[in-house]
């Protein structure tokens, strides 16, 4: 089985793909990189159309930067393709989020073994990673030049290739291991608690996730919510009436008319994953929404997996 993820290797997306394999027992999965989130999603959809059993891993949400809009936009486009007897369309319709996990986003100083900080004259990394470590760099490496490169993985690769102890990188511990370098004992980002939620997606009919999570989430897309006073309130009230907690709601432009939106909603499932009470309560919510002309597109009912820290 192939598992596509947002590359390059040794990034947080790579680590998330590896964690999914560990937690779900997918030891034989072949990890394959793609350059963009839409390419990951379409690689999975297209191969499913050819009969392959494949999976994808993409980031969904970050504590500091919010939702990964590129992910939700492509999920929305795939889910709303016009109905037609086309195998790619049929495969795309079966794409569902199968599981999620949350990774701490920790940046490490990556150096050649036994490098003294005083000898480091240049630090390479992705601009975002450099920005996350500004305070630490000013305190510990005020003399070092900061150079932006395409990714944290590329930064580590450049340091390894140069064999110059005056160069350092900021990146993942996985990158340090991959290139035979040393990572700082502790992360160096200025703000702790930064996390990213990743999704594993694929064909729910052919891939069964045999794992329990800390909670179960139902991801939905709501289309045709009335654009009128109280329209959104009316659309959300049935969830409250039947005991469903909404942990996330986000609007995205529909793409062809200003002021018209689709809504992505994460529903915390208050019952065991396919318990009869939950199914019946959900049917009542569906009935109310559909009677109001709101289209409900289900993006997955999935466990949020526990993901312990890796050393």
VOTOR-153025 format. One line per field, with one value per residue: x, y, z negated of N, C-alpha, C in turn; chain; residue number from 1. Coordinates in pm, whole numbers, m for minus. Layout:
! VOTOR-153025
nxx	c(X  ...);
nyy	c(Y  ...);
nzz	c(Z  ...);
caxx	c(X  ...);
cayy	c(Y  ...);
cazz	c(Z  ...);
cxx	c(X  ...);
cyy	c(Y  ...);
czz	c(Z  ...);
chaine	c(A  ...);
num	c(NUM  ...);
! end
This chain:
! VOTOR-153025
nxx	c(84  49  129  63  211  264  556  895  1094  1146  1011  746  508  598  679  427  300  456  393  119  146  281  97  m129  m46  65  298  403  355  429  589  525  622  461  444  260  m39  m290  m192  m135  m393  m522  m356  m420  m698  m697  m551  m710  m921  m809  m817  m636  m542  m493  m355  m364  m190  m233  m185  m423  m487  m352  m233  m132  m164  m412  m667  m556  m593  m554  m580  m850  m985  m925  m1030  m1297  m1347  m1311  m1509  m1739  m1759  m1930  m2196  m2146  m2112  m1828  m1517  m1312  m1455  m1629  m1442  m1342  m1566  m1572  m1363  m1261  m1198  m1012  m879  m728  m446  m251  38  313  469  786  1094  1437  1784  2012  2316  2658  2811  2923  2964  3056  2862  2969  3114  2940  2837  2634  2288  2055  1724  1368  1171  954  1023  1260  1148  995  1186  1317  1373  1534  1753  1852  1939  2125  2274  2362  2549  2531  2449  2126  1970  1729  1575  1419  1287  1274  1379  1543  1729  1865  1975  2151  2336  2445  2561  2753  2946  3057  3137  3063  2812  2465  2136  1781  1530  1351  1383  1385  1498  1761  1843  1814  2017  2252  2326  2348  2098  1971  1939  1693  1390  1392  1214  1039  785  601  380  276  96  2  m270  m315  m452  m543  m644  m864  m1018  m1308  m1455  m1286  m1066  m1025  m1011  m867  m864  m889  m965  m896  m1124  m1414  m1471  m1694  m1666  m1794  m1934  m2127  m2359  m2532  m2636  m2869  m2836  m2918  m3063  m3005  m2970  m2740  m2745  m2986  m2916  m2729  m2858  m3001  m2794  m2727  m2977  m2989  m2776  m2510  m2181  m2005  m1685  m1538  m1595  m1601  m1602  m1578  m1515  m1740  m1653  m1748  m1918  m1944  m1996  m2121  m2103  m1950  m1963  m1743  m1758  m1674  m1786  m1824  m1859  m2091  m2131  m2052  m1874  m2055  m2295  m2638  m2799  m2656  m2665  m2940  m2988  m2832  m2965  m3195  m3092  m2997  m3240  m3374  m3197  m3189  m3454  m3458  m3326  m3050  m2746  m2573  m2254  m2066  m1751  m1610  m1617  m1435  m1161  m976  m654  m443  m122  176  480  772  1098);
nyy	c(m120  224  533  858  1176  1520  1639  1773  1478  1416  1629  1776  1671  1431  1303  1281  1103  876  831  766  520  374  375  256  15  m12  m121  m203  m6  202  502  798  1100  1413  1735  1937  2006  1974  1798  1570  1489  1443  1249  1029  1003  958  719  547  534  373  135  91  43  296  556  887  1162  1465  1801  1960  2161  2417  2524  2784  2912  2848  2697  2490  2619  2541  2266  2221  2350  2196  1952  2028  2092  1844  1692  1818  1782  1773  1541  1259  982  887  733  852  1048  879  747  967  1045  856  917  968  1114  917  894  1097  1275  1456  1649  1774  2078  2115  2279  2225  2299  2212  2059  1981  1701  1771  2045  2372  2639  2893  2882  2879  3039  3079  3022  2809  2777  2721  3014  3043  2876  3000  3239  3147  3095  3325  3471  3290  3263  3525  3544  3330  3296  3551  3650  3504  3469  3462  3255  3206  2916  2666  2471  2315  2063  2076  2257  2109  1913  2065  2149  1904  1820  2017  1983  2163  2294  2546  2595  2570  2431  2480  2265  1951  1685  1445  1510  1564  1308  1173  1279  1231  1414  1626  1702  1968  1928  2012  2156  2468  2668  2979  2990  2760  2475  2478  2310  2074  1942  1645  1466  1137  1000  825  549  472  244  37  54  m12  127  6  109  285  615  918  1061  1078  1216  1379  1495  1749  1906  2184  2298  2554  2698  2926  3265  3485  3684  3513  3274  3102  3047  2906  2682  2561  2508  2254  2073  2139  2089  1812  1719  1742  1851  2120  2149  2293  2540  2675  2910  2909  3062  2999  3011  3113  3325  3625  3658  3418  3111  2801  2579  2436  2191  2053  1793  1679  1352  1218  959  602  498  394  371  293  495  727  720  748  1002  1157  1122  1269  1530  1551  1533  1773  1969  1901  1942  2213  2270  2249  2117  1832  1719  1450  1415  1238  1007  964  840  1037  1000  891  1016  959  1120  1097  973);
nzz	c(0  82  m73  m46  m105  m210  m95  m150  m248  m599  m711  m914  m814  m704  m938  m1059  m882  m928  m1195  m1178  m1048  m1245  m1464  m1355  m1261  m1002  m880  m638  m457  m179  m173  0  150  229  390  326  132  279  478  329  248  499  605  449  505  785  808  664  843  1030  906  700  357  160  m51  m201  m357  m513  m641  m858  m1044  m1254  m1572  m1597  m1348  m1254  m1044  m773  m487  m220  m232  m316  m110  123  43  28  300  428  303  397  669  986  1024  1216  1442  1394  1343  1185  1051  904  741  601  456  259  97  m229  m551  m759  m998  m1255  m1388  m1629  m1623  m1814  m1726  m1702  m1695  m1630  m1691  m1450  m1399  m1304  m1470  m1800  m1767  m1857  m1980  m1954  m1723  m1514  m1228  m1048  m1006  m868  m739  m685  m625  m806  m1020  m1107  m1195  m1409  m1594  m1664  m1906  m2053  m1882  m1880  m2142  m2180  m1946  m1839  m1663  m1431  m1088  m940  m712  m469  m334  m119  m273  m600  m588  m360  m454  m654  m492  m335  m528  m605  m365  m317  m512  m691  m992  m1067  m976  m1051  m1102  m1133  m1229  m1216  m1458  m1331  m1084  m1155  m1237  m995  m832  m966  m1163  m1459  m1697  m1897  m2255  m2358  m2225  m2038  m1974  m2026  m2141  m2320  m2285  m2031  m1785  m1529  m1355  m1178  m898  m804  m509  m283  m113  m261  m235  m168  m335  m661  m976  m1253  m1532  m1838  m1943  m2136  m2117  m1901  m1583  m1363  m1048  m846  m553  m488  m259  m80  m294  m412  m315  m508  m775  m1070  m937  m954  m1227  m1244  m1098  m1262  m1499  m1515  m1578  m1841  m1960  m1954  m2101  m2005  m2006  m1862  m1753  m1574  m1331  m1013  m752  m395  m80  189  445  688  654  483  131  93  m69  m175  m456  m680  m924  m1234  m1424  m1748  m1827  m2038  m2118  m2123  m1826  m1609  m1735  m1808  m1922  m1859  m1578  m1534  m1650  m1481  m1237  m1283  m1296  m1032  m894  m961  m857  m582  m515  m512  m284  m291  m189  m292  m320  m393  m535  m682  m956  m1229  m1435  m1670  m1710  m1978  m2029  m2124  m2237  m2039  m2082);
caxx	c(0  120  75  114  213  324  700  989  1119  1192  929  643  413  661  669  287  274  521  317  0  188  312  m22  m229  12  85  444  442  316  535  564  554  605  407  493  155  m153  m380  m133  m153  m533  m555  m281  m500  m824  m672  m509  m827  m998  m743  m831  m533  m576  m392  m389  m298  m171  m219  m215  m554  m509  m240  m277  m90  m204  m548  m689  m474  m700  m529  m633  m996  m1034  m920  m1129  m1427  m1363  m1328  m1639  m1850  m1754  m2062  m2224  m2142  m2061  m1686  m1451  m1241  m1560  m1675  m1337  m1335  m1679  m1547  m1256  m1307  m1098  m1019  m822  m647  m357  m194  181  376  559  906  1210  1564  1906  2076  2456  2750  2837  3019  2987  3042  2775  3051  3171  2835  2830  2515  2179  1966  1595  1251  1144  863  1098  1347  1064  950  1301  1385  1423  1644  1867  1908  2003  2233  2355  2342  2650  2511  2360  2010  1947  1606  1577  1284  1224  1363  1449  1650  1832  1945  2051  2260  2436  2513  2641  2864  3049  3117  3083  3012  2672  2365  2001  1669  1438  1299  1478  1390  1593  1896  1870  1822  2141  2366  2363  2307  1990  1980  1867  1558  1346  1439  1115  1013  654  568  238  235  62  m68  m354  m302  m555  m520  m768  m863  m1147  m1363  m1513  m1182  m966  m1089  m919  m890  m800  m975  m901  m940  m1261  m1453  m1514  m1765  m1634  m1900  m1939  m2265  m2373  m2662  m2687  m2933  m2769  m3021  m3050  m3035  m2956  m2641  m2796  m3089  m2849  m2652  m2943  m3031  m2684  m2747  m3100  m2974  m2665  m2382  m2092  m1928  m1552  m1482  m1679  m1526  m1659  m1487  m1591  m1784  m1565  m1800  m2008  m1911  m2099  m2178  m2003  m1973  m1920  m1683  m1797  m1629  m1885  m1777  m1958  m2104  m2166  m1959  m1872  m2174  m2398  m2772  m2847  m2591  m2719  m3075  m2978  m2778  m3071  m3285  m3023  m3000  m3376  m3403  m3115  m3232  m3585  m3430  m3252  m2905  m2681  m2476  m2153  m1990  m1610  m1551  m1641  m1302  m1100  m860  m564  m343  8  279  604  876  1232);
cayy	c(0  351  642  984  1284  1645  1633  1662  1391  1464  1739  1733  1585  1300  1244  1243  981  766  804  692  383  310  358  173  m111  m12  m131  m231  106  273  645  866  1245  1502  1870  2024  1936  1922  1683  1453  1446  1390  1124  923  986  900  579  469  510  261  14  76  75  395  650  1016  1231  1609  1882  2022  2274  2448  2607  2923  2970  2810  2592  2487  2642  2465  2132  2221  2391  2085  1856  2077  2079  1703  1645  1882  1764  1740  1398  1206  844  891  657  941  1104  778  728  1086  1046  764  968  1009  1119  789  912  1218  1281  1588  1646  1898  2137  2151  2308  2197  2343  2095  2091  1868  1657  1842  2183  2476  2748  3011  2863  2881  3171  3090  2929  2792  2712  2781  3144  3028  2819  3107  3332  3084  3083  3454  3505  3200  3297  3652  3523  3232  3308  3687  3676  3417  3513  3377  3240  3133  2818  2622  2389  2274  1943  2119  2319  2003  1848  2154  2145  1774  1814  2113  1937  2284  2311  2681  2599  2499  2438  2463  2169  1844  1585  1343  1556  1543  1164  1131  1325  1204  1535  1633  1795  2023  1842  2062  2242  2606  2768  3076  2965  2618  2443  2480  2176  2063  1822  1583  1369  1023  984  720  491  414  112  m64  68  m8  167  m72  180  377  742  986  1099  1055  1339  1373  1614  1775  2030  2228  2378  2619  2761  3050  3392  3575  3695  3390  3155  3012  3004  2805  2561  2500  2475  2111  2003  2164  2024  1667  1685  1737  1965  2161  2193  2383  2581  2769  2937  2926  3108  2891  3016  3177  3435  3689  3652  3284  3032  2669  2575  2313  2174  1933  1756  1580  1245  1192  819  510  537  369  333  319  626  830  715  804  1147  1220  1122  1381  1651  1549  1559  1916  2045  1874  2006  2355  2282  2249  1994  1783  1630  1388  1403  1130  983  907  856  1124  903  932  1015  988  1183  1005  1019);
cazz	c(0  84  m154  8  m203  m165  m115  m131  m362  m731  m759  m1009  m742  m696  m1071  m1082  m804  m998  m1318  m1140  m1020  m1373  m1548  m1288  m1218  m857  m867  m499  m369  m107  m183  126  134  332  363  276  73  384  546  241  254  630  623  386  580  917  796  626  964  1100  826  597  219  124  m157  m197  m484  m493  m760  m857  m1135  m1341  m1683  m1581  m1220  m1220  m945  m652  m389  m97  m253  m315  22  218  m4  71  446  462  253  466  814  1041  1037  1352  1438  1425  1235  1093  966  811  642  517  364  150  12  m361  m657  m830  m1132  m1270  m1504  m1653  m1652  m1860  m1627  m1777  m1611  m1696  m1624  m1390  m1374  m1301  m1607  m1886  m1724  m1959  m1933  m1919  m1589  m1412  m1167  m962  m1037  m754  m763  m622  m691  m919  m1132  m1158  m1270  m1533  m1685  m1664  m2039  m2089  m1797  m1926  m2271  m2178  m1824  m1785  m1561  m1315  m981  m918  m569  m439  m226  m81  m375  m708  m542  m270  m537  m714  m384  m297  m634  m598  m242  m323  m606  m746  m1128  m1085  m931  m1131  m1048  m1226  m1170  m1301  m1507  m1225  m981  m1209  m1229  m854  m770  m1050  m1236  m1599  m1730  m2032  m2351  m2375  m2115  m2054  m1934  m2132  m2203  m2328  m2270  m1890  m1739  m1401  m1339  m1046  m862  m716  m432  m182  m80  m383  m207  m154  m441  m792  m1082  m1374  m1643  m1912  m1974  m2257  m2087  m1762  m1518  m1236  m969  m750  m476  m470  m138  m65  m416  m367  m344  m560  m920  m1143  m854  m1011  m1357  m1220  m1050  m1370  m1614  m1530  m1645  m1984  m2004  m1964  m2187  m1937  m2029  m1745  m1796  m1473  m1220  m930  m620  m282  36  276  561  810  623  356  28  84  m139  m231  m595  m729  m1064  m1307  m1525  m1843  m1832  m2183  m2140  m2054  m1685  m1529  m1831  m1754  m1970  m1780  m1442  m1535  m1674  m1360  m1136  m1313  m1251  m885  m847  m976  m762  m445  m493  m487  m158  m315  m147  m391  m263  m501  m502  m759  m1099  m1249  m1568  m1689  m1770  m2075  m1961  m2222  m2190  m1994  m2119);
cxx	c(88  48  141  108  282  472  761  1002  1170  1119  827  538  468  651  527  253  335  444  189  34  214  185  m120  m173  29  233  489  409  440  503  613  527  535  441  389  43  m253  m323  m145  m295  m565  m477  m360  m626  m800  m631  m622  m914  m941  m746  m726  m590  m466  m447  m317  m290  m148  m245  m350  m561  m389  m286  m243  m149  m343  m555  m594  m573  m679  m586  m785  m1052  m1033  m1016  m1268  m1450  m1386  m1466  m1756  m1841  m1891  m2078  m2225  m2080  m1915  m1611  m1374  m1339  m1606  m1572  m1331  m1446  m1653  m1432  m1314  m1186  m1118  m968  m750  m554  m295  m48  226  472  679  1024  1338  1679  1981  2217  2534  2783  2948  3057  2965  2958  2857  3107  3068  2822  2705  2414  2082  1833  1487  1220  1053  935  1194  1267  1020  1062  1378  1449  1543  1769  1933  1986  2130  2325  2339  2437  2624  2414  2246  1976  1824  1627  1437  1212  1324  1442  1566  1764  1923  2032  2171  2372  2515  2607  2765  2979  3127  3058  3034  2869  2584  2230  1901  1570  1397  1412  1493  1490  1737  1935  1894  1958  2264  2417  2314  2195  2008  1898  1721  1518  1378  1335  1077  884  627  418  188  213  m7  m146  m343  m415  m496  m650  m750  m1004  m1201  m1421  m1406  m1077  m1037  m985  m955  m816  m903  m897  m951  m1082  m1287  m1511  m1586  m1736  m1738  m1871  m2087  m2271  m2517  m2722  m2744  m2857  m2875  m3004  m3093  m3017  m2858  m2687  m2898  m3025  m2777  m2738  m2976  m2919  m2698  m2868  m3082  m2841  m2529  m2304  m2012  m1794  m1486  m1587  m1606  m1594  m1549  m1570  m1623  m1711  m1618  m1898  m1972  m2028  m2166  m2071  m2049  m1916  m1865  m1709  m1738  m1725  m1823  m1887  m1973  m2138  m2053  m1980  m1992  m2289  m2535  m2825  m2786  m2644  m2857  m3073  m2928  m2883  m3169  m3222  m3028  m3138  m3410  m3326  m3162  m3367  m3571  m3348  m3102  m2847  m2573  m2383  m2065  m1847  m1539  m1600  m1520  m1252  m987  m761  m473  m207  114  403  706  1011  1322);
cyy	c(125  452  771  1091  1406  1645  1770  1574  1470  1590  1686  1645  1444  1229  1199  1114  860  730  727  545  307  277  258  41  m123  m21  m149  m115  170  422  716  1015  1305  1645  1963  1941  1890  1801  1556  1399  1382  1262  1007  897  916  753  490  439  394  132  m6  112  166  486  781  1076  1378  1682  1951  2154  2291  2544  2754  2988  2929  2701  2605  2497  2564  2324  2130  2261  2275  1974  1898  2062  1935  1654  1699  1871  1725  1589  1358  1067  836  821  744  1005  1003  751  845  1089  957  810  1020  1025  994  799  1046  1200  1419  1575  1778  1948  2193  2167  2288  2262  2218  2133  1964  1829  1739  1982  2278  2589  2868  3001  2869  3024  3190  2981  2928  2731  2778  2912  3132  2973  2921  3204  3277  3079  3214  3485  3419  3235  3427  3635  3438  3242  3446  3720  3601  3479  3413  3374  3154  3039  2760  2540  2358  2149  1978  2183  2213  1933  1933  2151  2014  1767  1901  2066  2053  2307  2452  2698  2519  2515  2437  2370  2063  1753  1473  1381  1535  1396  1120  1166  1308  1323  1527  1735  1844  1938  1882  2146  2388  2710  2855  3047  2816  2598  2449  2337  2183  1932  1773  1483  1258  1001  877  673  419  275  3  m59  85  23  93  m6  271  503  801  1040  1072  1183  1306  1504  1629  1900  2063  2326  2432  2664  2897  3175  3494  3585  3567  3263  3054  2959  2891  2672  2488  2453  2326  2031  2018  2086  1875  1625  1674  1866  1994  2216  2286  2414  2689  2787  2953  2971  2994  2894  3085  3290  3494  3679  3517  3189  2889  2671  2436  2306  2044  1910  1652  1477  1198  1047  730  518  494  317  376  455  739  836  778  955  1218  1225  1238  1513  1660  1588  1707  1997  2025  1936  2155  2376  2287  2114  1959  1687  1579  1365  1298  1127  904  927  959  1046  967  919  1056  1048  1077  1060  1023);
czz	c(0  m5  m106  m101  m143  m199  m139  m255  m483  m778  m859  m941  m728  m832  m1101  m1006  m873  m1126  m1286  m1116  m1151  m1451  m1488  m1234  m1068  m824  m723  m404  m306  m109  m57  109  255  292  304  216  180  457  461  257  388  660  565  467  713  908  746  747  1044  1019  720  459  166  15  m135  m335  m457  m625  m746  m933  m1226  m1450  m1665  m1456  m1174  m1114  m828  m535  m260  m111  m243  m180  121  174  41  220  487  421  333  618  866  1057  1184  1346  1480  1312  1138  997  861  702  546  415  243  60  m120  m452  m743  m973  m1135  m1389  m1511  m1693  m1713  m1753  m1702  m1681  m1693  m1618  m1580  m1348  m1346  m1445  m1674  m1837  m1840  m1902  m1887  m1778  m1478  m1357  m1079  m1000  m921  m798  m677  m695  m813  m1041  m1192  m1243  m1404  m1639  m1700  m1799  m2079  m2009  m1844  m2057  m2259  m2057  m1761  m1670  m1431  m1215  m965  m769  m544  m320  m212  m188  m485  m666  m450  m349  m598  m610  m342  m401  m626  m478  m252  m412  m667  m884  m1156  m1040  m1025  m1062  m1163  m1158  m1269  m1350  m1403  m1117  m1029  m1200  m1086  m794  m858  m1127  m1380  m1615  m1872  m2129  m2368  m2253  m2144  m2010  m2054  m2208  m2203  m2306  m2127  m1842  m1603  m1399  m1195  m1024  m779  m641  m326  m157  m203  m360  m206  m265  m575  m898  m1209  m1491  m1709  m1944  m2103  m2241  m1939  m1704  m1388  m1162  m858  m668  m452  m353  m132  m198  m377  m410  m383  m711  m990  m1064  m911  m1146  m1340  m1175  m1162  m1486  m1625  m1596  m1797  m2036  m2028  m2028  m2120  m1960  m1902  m1791  m1696  m1370  m1144  m797  m517  m162  130  410  684  782  487  259  14  33  m162  m373  m627  m880  m1118  m1422  m1618  m1865  m1977  m2217  m2087  m1904  m1605  m1615  m1779  m1798  m1888  m1639  m1436  m1557  m1549  m1249  m1158  m1270  m1098  m832  m852  m871  m619  m415  m468  m360  m173  m275  m249  m321  m375  m456  m586  m903  m1146  m1391  m1564  m1774  m1874  m2009  m2061  m2159  m2153  m2033  m1999);
chaine	c(A  A  A  A  A  A  A  A  A  A  A  A  A  A  A  A  A  A  A  A  A  A  A  A  A  A  A  A  A  A  A  A  A  A  A  A  A  A  A  A  A  A  A  A  A  A  A  A  A  A  A  A  A  A  A  A  A  A  A  A  A  A  A  A  A  A  A  A  A  A  A  A  A  A  A  A  A  A  A  A  A  A  A  A  A  A  A  A  A  A  A  A  A  A  A  A  A  A  A  A  A  A  A  A  A  A  A  A  A  A  A  A  A  A  A  A  A  A  A  A  A  A  A  A  A  A  A  A  A  A  A  A  A  A  A  A  A  A  A  A  A  A  A  A  A  A  A  A  A  A  A  A  A  A  A  A  A  A  A  A  A  A  A  A  A  A  A  A  A  A  A  A  A  A  A  A  A  A  A  A  A  A  A  A  A  A  A  A  A  A  A  A  A  A  A  A  A  A  A  A  A  A  A  A  A  A  A  A  A  A  A  A  A  A  A  A  A  A  A  A  A  A  A  A  A  A  A  A  A  A  A  A  A  A  A  A  A  A  A  A  A  A  A  A  A  A  A  A  A  A  A  A  A  A  A  A  A  A  A  A  A  A  A  A  A  A  A  A  A  A  A  A  A  A  A  A  A  A  A  A  A  A  A  A  A  A  A  A  A  A  A  A  A  A  A  A  A  A  A  A  A  A  A  A  A  A  A  A  A  A  A);
num	c(1  2  3  4  5  6  7  8  9  10  11  12  13  14  15  16  17  18  19  20  21  22  23  24  25  26  27  28  29  30  31  32  33  34  35  36  37  38  39  40  41  42  43  44  45  46  47  48  49  50  51  52  53  54  55  56  57  58  59  60  61  62  63  64  65  66  67  68  69  70  71  72  73  74  75  76  77  78  79  80  81  82  83  84  85  86  87  88  89  90  91  92  93  94  95  96  97  98  99  100  101  102  103  104  105  106  107  108  109  110  111  112  113  114  115  116  117  118  119  120  121  122  123  124  125  126  127  128  129  130  131  132  133  134  135  136  137  138  139  140  141  142  143  144  145  146  147  148  149  150  151  152  153  154  155  156  157  158  159  160  161  162  163  164  165  166  167  168  169  170  171  172  173  174  175  176  177  178  179  180  181  182  183  184  185  186  187  188  189  190  191  192  193  194  195  196  197  198  199  200  201  202  203  204  205  206  207  208  209  210  211  212  213  214  215  216  217  218  219  220  221  222  223  224  225  226  227  228  229  230  231  232  233  234  235  236  237  238  239  240  241  242  243  244  245  246  247  248  249  250  251  252  253  254  255  256  257  258  259  260  261  262  263  264  265  266  267  268  269  270  271  272  273  274  275  276  277  278  279  280  281  282  283  284  285  286  287  288  289  290  291  292  293  294  295  296  297  298  299  300  301  302  303  304  305  306  307  308  309  310  311);
! end
